[in-house]
């Protein structure tokens, strides 16, 4: 993997433990020479992961729609900043630039981005790994909901297994690097059956 798209929140409450976790992730990205692709903001967790990666000498590509840039939340100190016309173009560009997707804590936008690329993977529209960095069990309730979906027959267990999850950044990146699904595998056909 040469690039990972990180989806995360535009808010940050100053939690020092989370900040350390973000810095550890940045170190792993830089050590593995993986370019960070993210939403281009200078605020919240987005700003923290970008700054931590840049401070360690890593490459950071931000993708932000013009209306957010106009509100002065765009990060102007990145390796590259791409400005799109709208949110749909932003998400497509981030996906196109990335070899994998990594989820940090966040809100509605993070959830929407996570489930979109997860749905695309389930449908065979890409074969890129999706990893959740489950800081302080933040995503445990979400994983419980995924299990509920299986129990109620709305999700197959093998599709639930598409979500990689670790609490350690290095282990998560290693799991993502070892993810090996090809679009022409029977794997996709089997998983697309209702």
N, C-alpha and C positions, 0 to 999 in steps of 0.2 A: 504494500500500500504506500502510495506516495502522497496521498492527501486524505484527510478525514474532515467531514462536515460535523461541527459541533452545534447541536441545538440546545439552547439554554435560555434562562430568563433575562429580561431587561431590567430586573430588580435585583437588589442584593442588600441584605440587612446587616452586613458587616460581620457575620458569623466567622470567627477566626479559624475554626476547624474546617469549615467549608472552603475558606480561602486557601488553607494549606493543601486541601484536596485538589483545588484548582491548580495550584502551583506545581503539585506533583504530576498532574496530568500534563501540564505544559512541558515539564522536564522530559517526560516520556515521549511526547511528540517530537521534541527537538532532538533527543538522543537517537530516535529512530528515523530522523530526517523526514518527518511527515509534515507536510504543509497543513496549517489550520485553515479551514474554510468555515466562515461563520457569517452571522447576519449583519456585520459591519458597524455595530453600535459601539459607542464609547462608554455606555452606562451599564449598570447591573453586572450580572455574571458574565455577560457578553464582553464587556469592557475588561473585566478581570482576567479572563482567559486569553484575550488578545494581548493585553499588556504583559502578562506573565510569559507568554510565548516570545514576544518581541524582545523582552528584557534578557532572555536566554539566547538570543541570536537566531530564533526561528523565523520561518516565513509565515505570514498571515495575510490571507485574502478575504476581504470583507465584501459582502454583496448587500446593498441597501436600496430600497426604493426612494425615489426623489422626494416624496412627501415627508419621509422621515429625515432625510438629509436636510431638507428645508427647516425642520424643527430643531436643527443643530444637535442631533444626537449621533450623527455619523462620526466615526473615528478617522481622523485625517492623518494619522501617523503610521498607517499600515504599509506593508510591502506593496499591496495593490488594493485599491478600493474601486469596486464596480457599482455604478449607479444604474438602477433599472427604472422603467416607467411605472411598474406596479408590483404588488406582492406576488402575483402569479409568476411573473418573469423572474423575480428574486428567487423564489423557491426552485424553479426549473434550473436556473443558472447554478445555484448552490449544488443541486443534485448532479448536474452535468460535470462540475469541476471535481467531484468527490469520488473516492474509491470506497468509502464507507461512511456510516453515520453513527455518531456517538451522542447519547442523550445525558445531559446534566439536569439538575433540578430547574424547574421553570413553571410557567403558568399555562394559560390557554394556548398561546402561540406555540409553545414547546410541544404540548400534547398534540396539537393539530399537525405539526410538522412530523412528529414521531409516527403518528398513525397513518399519515399519507404515505411515507416511504415504506412503512411496514405493509400496507395494503398493496403497494406497487410490487414489493418483493413477493408477496403471496400470489399475486397474479402473474408473476414472471416477467414483469416489465423491467426489472433490473436484477442483478445477482450480487449486490453489494451487501456486506454484513451490517447489521444494526446492533449496536451495543448500548446497554444502559449502565451508567456508572451510578450505582445505587448508594449514594451517600446517606449514612445514618438511617437506613431503611426507608428513605423518602418515598421510594416507588413500591414498597411492599403492598400498600392498599391497591395500587393499580394492578400488580401481579395477581392479587387476590381476585380482582374483577375479571382478569383474563381467565382465571381458573373457573369463575362462575359462568363465564361464557361457554366454556367446555361443558360444564355440568348441565347447562340448559340447552345444549345442542346447537349453539350458534357459532362455535369455533372448534375446529379439530385440534386434538392434542399435538399433532405433528406441526401444525401451523403455529401453535403457541411456542413451540421449540425454536422458531425462527428468531426469537428475542434472546440475544446473549445478555447476560447480566453478571456483573462482578462488583465488588466493593473496592478493589484495588486497580488503579489505572494501568499498571503494567500488565496484569493478568488479563484485563479486558482487551487491551490492544493486541496481545498475543492471541487471544481467542478470535478476535476479528481477523487477524492475519491468517489464521488457520481455517477460516470459514471458506468452504469450497463448494459452491453450487453453480452449475452452468445452466443457462436458459433452456438448452435443449434436453436437459435431463428429464427422465420420467417423473422425477421428484416434483416438478412443477405441475405436471398433468394430474398426478395423484392428489396434490394439495388443492387444486382448483375445483375438485369435485365437491359438491355440497353434501 
